[in-house]
Amino acid sequence: MKIYNWIDFFLSKKEYRKRFLSLILILYWIWQILWQILAYTQLIHLKDYQSLLSYANQLNLYTGSVLFRILLTCISHKSFTFDIFLKITLWDYIILFLTILYSLSFKSKNAYICIKLYISTFFVSIISVIVAYLQQSLNGVIFVLKGMGIACSILCILLFLFLLACLIETINAYRKEIDVHNM
């Protein structure tokens, strides 16, 4: 019964529910960004055909990230197909819908900044993969993938730091609201 009262207390007001939803969304996107940081930093270390082949063999390790599931589908089909939408799970669709709904309904500047950074990472990745396909030599492919790794690593690290700041801000705001309520 204490757990029920505790949950009821944390979700009893609109602001508490907003903060709780914000926490869930931030933690999910931090999880996604961590996978992407791991994958993109590995691209920076590409040197030759062997390192590219070993990276390609390790790509399945990064399927925790929605972006890498989409990229793997694009790479395997060598084009943009509707199979991409099958690689996104129901949970990912729900979180994406809640993120868009959250940013629109609460007019959150932080959510808009996160969405813009994530979309820019997505477009840099897709454009880099397309440019890599058009390269005539393996050195050109490695150069493009290294550039993608550097650019997307920087974007993902910025996004990670921003999400971490948002998480700390949300937890502090939640704690202040609870402290005011307990007084």
N, C-alpha and C positions, 0 to 999 in steps of 0.2 A: 504494500500500500504506500510505503514511503517513496518508492520509485515512481509510482503513478502521480503522487502529489508533486514530486520534484519535476517530472516532465510537464505536468499541468502548469506549474509555476513558470517554467521557462518558455512556454508557448501560449501563455494566457492573454497577452496583449499583442496588438498588431505590430508594434515595434519589436517585440521579442521574436515573433515569427519572421519578420523581415531580417533581423540579425541572424537567426538560425538558418534561413535560406541562403543568406549571404555567406555564412560560414561553410555550408555544404558546397556551394558553387566555387568558392575560393579554393577549398581543399581539393576539389576535383580538378580544377585547372592547374593547380600546383603540381598535382600528380602527373597530368599530361605534359606539362612543361619539363618536369624532371626527366621523363623518358626522352623528350626531344633534345634536351641538352646533352644527354649521354650519346645519342645517335649522331648529332651534328658535330660534337667534339671529336668523335671517331673519324669523321670525314676529313678533318684537318690533317690527320696523320697519313693520308694516302700518298704513296710515293711511286709505285709501279703497279704492274699487272697483278702481282701476287697479293699486294695489300688491298687492291680493289676487289679481287676475288674473295679474299678472306672477309672483307667487309660485307660483300654480297651474301656470303654464307651466314653472317651474323645478323642480317636484317630481320629475321624472324624473331629475334630477341626483343626487338623494339615495337612489337605489335600492341603493346599496352597503350601506345599513342594512336589516337584516331588519325592524325595527320600521316603517320607512317603507314597505317593500313591503306589509306587512300593512295599514297605514293607508291607502295608496293603493287597495288592493283594497276595503277597507270604504267608502271615499269613492265609488269608482266604482260599487259595487253598492248603496250606500245602506243596507246591512244587513250583518250577520255571516253569511257563507256559507262553505261548505267550499272555495271557490276560494282562500281565504287559505292553506291548507296546500299548494296548488300553487305559490304564489309563493315558498315557502321551498325553497332548494336542498338537495341532498343533503349538501353540505359544511356548511351551517348546521345541519341535523339532527344530523350527526355531532358537531359542536362542542357543540351543546346537550346531546346525550346524554353526551358526555365531561365537560361542566361539571357536570351533575347527578351523574354517577358519581363524579367527583372530590370534589365537596362531601360526598357521602354516605360514600364509602369512607375518605377521609382526615379526615373530620369537621373540615374547615377552617372556622374562624370567618370568615376573609376571604372565602371563597367564599359563605358564607351572607349576609354583608353585601352583597356585590356583587349576588347574586341578588335580595335584597329591594329594593335601590335600583333595579335594572333593572325589576323587576316593578311597583314603584310608578310609575316613569316610564311604563311601558306602560299602566297603568290610568288615570293622569292624562290621557294622550293619548287613549285610547279614550273616556273619560267626557267629555272636552272636545269631541271630535268629535261625540258624541251630543248634547251640550248645544248646540253650534253649529247642528246640524240643526234643533233645536227653536226657534231664535230667529226672531222675526217680522221683524226688520229687518237690513239689512246692517251697520249700526253695532253691533248686538248680536253678530253673527257675528265681526266684527273684534275686538270687546272680548274675547270668549271665546277667540279664537285668540291674541290678544296675551297673555292670562293664561296660556294653555297654553304659549306660548313662554317666558314668564318662569319659570313653575314648572318646566317640564321642562329649561330651560337650567340652572337652579340644580341640579336633581337630577343632570343629566348632568355638570356641572362637578365636583360633589362625587364622583361615581362615577369620573370621569376622574382626579382627584387621588388618590383611594383606590387605583385600579388602578395608577397611577404609583408610589405608595409600595409597593404589593405587588410590582411589577416590580423596583424597586430592592432590596427586601428579598430577593426570590428570587435575584437575580443575586449579591448579597453572600453569601447562604448557599451558593450554588453555588460561588462563588469560594473561600470558606473551606473547604468540603469538599474541593475540588481541591487547595488549598494543604496541607491536612493529609495528603492522600493522597500528595502529591509529596515530603513530608519523609521 
